[in-house]
Amino acid sequence: VSLERPPAGLPGDGPGRVDVVVTGTIRPAAEGIAAAVVVRKHPDGPVLAEAEAEGADGVAVAAALAGPVAQALGRPGLPAAPTLTASPAAWGHHLTALAAQEAGDLARFERELALAERADPRFAPTRLEQLGALRAARRFDAVARGAEALLAQALTPRLEAHARAWLALGLGDTAKALRILRDLMERWSRDVAAGRLRMAIRFHDPEHGDLAAAERVGRELLAVAPREEDVASRLMRAMAIRGKGAEVGPLFDRLGVPRGVPAFTEIWADLALFEGRYAEALAGYREAERLAGGGDLYSHHMAIAAQILAGDCGPAAAQALARIDRVEALGRDANLDWTYSLASQALLCRRAFGPLDGLL
């Protein structure tokens, strides 16, 4: 790790040189996890420091290793970063919440965030995620209050920048929030949360929406985090809307965006739908459903939409109405209104194309 910049060159003088290399390992242990670090002068140089730590709290383990590394780097006077939490349960529920969000299970996402907050009410990452949920619900006063409360406690510089961005959003100063997020990503290029928020603003904000800017952010972020489904999806949409859909596939392949994963299969299907390749889109959504074991509601809905757009209205209506019957027998869910809408559109489409075949 260079003292001045990320490793971009070889040992020696001049810009981009690698002065010190830090390597580490982490493994399960009886008390939680065991970690070790080795600091060397150049990749094959002498060992400057070694340290090991073990425990149930990953944050405490990391903190135990930080001192020897800082000493070897010649920065022993660096202040210790604030400890995010002393609660392994808070970390566990927070990570489970993020996994649920990735899988599209918003009910579990909110439930796990609540459990993380209960385990440690001052755990900053969880509270930042909750600010995102409040903003989605357009509860901007609550966003501002939550950000102010976060800024009143000790935070790492990165989390403090996030809290300041959320405070600006809560107070209605979107331009300031964008400046903070831009500066944050210049310092921490792999900060996915900052990139997601920047893209969301550029997509949806009535005053600061800018698809070209959304594309720039998406390209920058996918270059370092190619498995970020939200970023890939928004980048695809920005490029398709701007008439650059033909560039998406080669770009994604070059960056290493995966294929054959349900969430990413949906992105390729979405691109086909944008470009009017309805049969390809339908095949993609059905493959995403298959990969997800039949539980991918988004793909199910979008398959119906692709059938409607292709004029295959009868089967689309039959699928939508069958799902309405199943859900109503079990109780409403958050997506039933969407299914009703698709069924209505399919039936209207079928009326335009011919007899309703007893579907009404």
N, C-alpha and C positions, 0 to 999 in steps of 0.2 A: 504494500500500500504506500503510495507516495505521500510524503508529508505535505505536498503542495497541490496535488491533483490526483484523480483516479489513475491507476497504472495504465500508461499508454506507450511505454517505451522500454528501454533496456537499462541496466545499471550504467552509471557514468554521469558525465556532466551534460547540461543542456536541458531544454524544456522536455517534459514528459519522462524524465528519468525515474526509475524505481529505486528509492532509497532504502526502504524497509519492506519486508514481506511478512505478513501475519497469516498463519494457517491455523486451523482449529478442527476439533472433532467434538461430536456430541452423541451420547448413547444412553439407553435406558439404564437405570441403576436401582438398587433396592430402595433408596430413599427418594426416588424421582428421576432425576437426570444427572449425568456426569459429563462435564465438559473440560476440554483442555485446549490451550493455545500455545503456539511456538512462534517467537519473533526472531527473524533472521536478518542479517545484513546481506541483501540480495538473495535471489532464490536459492543459490547453493552456498551462501556465505555462512559465517559463524553464527551460532545461536546467541542472541542477545538476552533473551528471557524465555522462561517456561513457567506455566502456571496451570493448576488443576483445581476444580471445585466440584462439589456434589451437593444436591439438596432437592427438596420438593418444589421450591420456588424458583422458576427460571430467571426471574428478574434478579433475585439475590445472587444466584450463581453467576450471572453476567457481571454484576457489580463486583464480585470477588475477583474476577479475572481482569477487570478494567485497570486496577492499580498497577500491576506488573507491566501491562502493555503500555500504559501511559509513561511509566518510568523508562522503558526501553526506547520509546519514541522521543524521549527528552522533554516530555511535557508533564512532569510530576505535579506541577502547580495547578493543573486544570481542575476546576471545580467539579465535584461529582454531579452527575445528572440526577434530577429528581427521580425517586423511585415511583413508578407508575402505580403499583399496587403490591401489597404483601399477601394478596389472596390468590392462590392458584385457582380457586373456584371461579373468581371473577374472570381470569384469563380464559378458563375453559368454556364458560358460558359465552363469552365474547366471541371466541373462535367458532363455536358452534353456531352462533347467530350469523356470522359472516358466511359460513358454509350453507346455512338455510337460505340466506339471501341469494347466494350464487345459484341455488337450486330452484329459486322462485317461490319458496315456501315463506311468504311474508308473515303468516300467522306465527310460525315457529320463530322466525327472525325477531319479531317483537317480543315474544315470550322469553326467548333466551337473553335478549337485551335487558329485560326487566329482572331476570334472575342474576345477571352480572351486576346490575346496579344494586340489587339487594345484598349481594356478597360484598360489594365495596362501593358505597354511594359516591365516592370521590374518584372512581376509576375513569380517567379522562377519555380513553378511546371509546368506551361505551357511551359516554355522555355526548361525544361528538357524533356518533352514529344516530343517537336519539335526536340531535338537532336536525339531522337530515330528514328524519321522519316528520318532525314538526314543520319543517319548511315545505315538504310535500303536501302537508295538510293546510298550508298557507297560514300557519299560526306564527306570524312573524314576531309578535310581541314576546311570545314564549321563547323563540329562537334567541332574541336579544337578551332576555333575562338569563337563559341558560348559558350563553356565551360569557356574559359578565360574571356569572358565578364561577365558571371555569377559570377565567383570567384572575380571579381572586386567590387561586391556589398555585402552588409551585408546579410548573410545567417544563418539559423539555422545550428548547427553542422551536422545534418543528411543530409540536402540539400547540404551543402558544400562537404560532402563525396561523394554524387552523382556527383556533378560537377567535382570533382577531378577524379573520375572513368571515366567520359565521356571525360575529357581532355586526360587521358592516352590512351583511345581507339582512340581518334582523332589523337593522335601522333603515333599510331601504337604499343604502349606498352601494349599489351593485358595481359601479366603476371601481371603487376602492377595493371591494372584495376581489375583483379580477386582478388588480395590481398586486395584491398580497399573494394570491394564488400563483400568479406568474413568477413572482420573486421566489416563492416557496419551491416551485418546480425547478428553477434555475439552480437552487442550492441542493435540493434533494430530487434528482431526476426520476427516481423510482417511486415517488410518492403517488401511488395510484389514486388515493382518495382525492387529492388535489386535482389530478387530471380529470377524474370523473366529474367533479363539481364544475370545473371550468367548461367541460364539454356540455354539461346539462344547461348551464347558463347560456352558452353560445347557441344552443339548439332552441331553447324555449323562452328566453327572456324577451319580452316585446320590444324593449329599447336596445338591448345589447346583443341580440341574436345576430350571429355572423357565421354562416356555414363554412366560409373559407377559413376563418379562425378555428372553428371546431375541427376541420380537417387537419390543420397544422398541429394542433394539440394532440389529436389522435395519432398521427404519424409519429410524433415525438415520443409518446408514451408507449405505443406498441413496439417501438424499436427496443425498449428495455423490458417490456412486460407483455410479450406476445400472446399470453393466455388470458388476458383480461377481456372477458366476453362483452361486458357493457361497453368498453372502449371500442372494441372491434365492431360491434353492432352500430354504434353511433357513427363511427368513421365510414362504414359501408354506406349508411343512409346519407351522410353528408356528400359523399362522392357520387352516389347514384342520383341524388336530387340535382347535383351540379353537372350531370351529364357525363360523369367519369366512371360509370359502372364497369366499363371494360378494363379499367386499370386496377380494380379491386383484387381480382384473383391473383395476378402476377405480384402485386404488392404484398398481399397476405402470405403467399408462398415464400417470397424473399425474406419476410420478417419472421417466418416460422409460426404463423397462426395455424393451429392444428385443424386437421380434418378428422371426420369419424367420431367426433365427440358431440353429444346431443345439442348442447348450446351452440356450438359452432356450425353444426349441420343446419340449424335453423337460420343462421346468418347467410349461408350460401343459398338456402331456399328463399329467404327474404330478397336477396339480390336478384334471383331469377324472377320473383314476383314483380319487383320494381321494373324489370326490363321486359315484362310481358311474356316471359317463357313459362306459361302457366303449368304445362305438363311437367316440366322439370321442377318447378316449385312444389307441385303436389307430391312428386316422388321424394323430394327432399324432406318435406314435412312428415310424410309417412315413415321415412327412414329414421327421422329424429324420434318419432313416437316409438318405433321399434327399439331403438337404442336405449330409450328411457324406460323400457318395459311397459309401455302403454300408459304411463302416468303423466305425460307431458301435455298439459292442457293447452298451452300456447300453440304447440304444433297441431293439436287436434282442431283448434279453432281456425288456424291459418290454412289448414288443408281444406276446410269447408269454404273459406274465402276464395282459395285458388280455384275450386270447382265452380263457384258462382261466376268468377271472372271469366272462366273458360266456357261458360254457358252450359255446364253440366249440372243444371239446377235441381233436377229431381233427386239424385243421390245426395246432394248437399243438404237439401231440405230434410230428407229422411234421416240423415245423420244428426242434424241439429235437433230435430223434434225428438228423436230417440234419446238424446242426451238430456233434453228437458224432462222427459218422463222419468229417467233414472234419478236425476237430481231432485226433482220434486218428491219422489218417493222417499228420499233420504233427508230432505230439508234443503233449503236454499244455500248456495255458496256465493262467494264474492264475484264469481265470473258468470253467473247465470244470466245476468242482463245482457252480456255480450252474446251469449248463445241465443237468447230470444231475438236479438238484433239480426244475427246471421240467419236464423230461421226465417224471419220476416223477409229479409232481402232475397233469400233463396226462393221463397214462395212467390214473391213479386217477379223475380227473374223467370221462374217457371211459367207464370201466367203469360209473360211476354213471349215465351218460346213455344207454348202449346198448352194442352190440357193439364190440369193439376193432378191427374191420376189418383184422386181420392186422398191427397195429402192434407186437405183442409177438413 
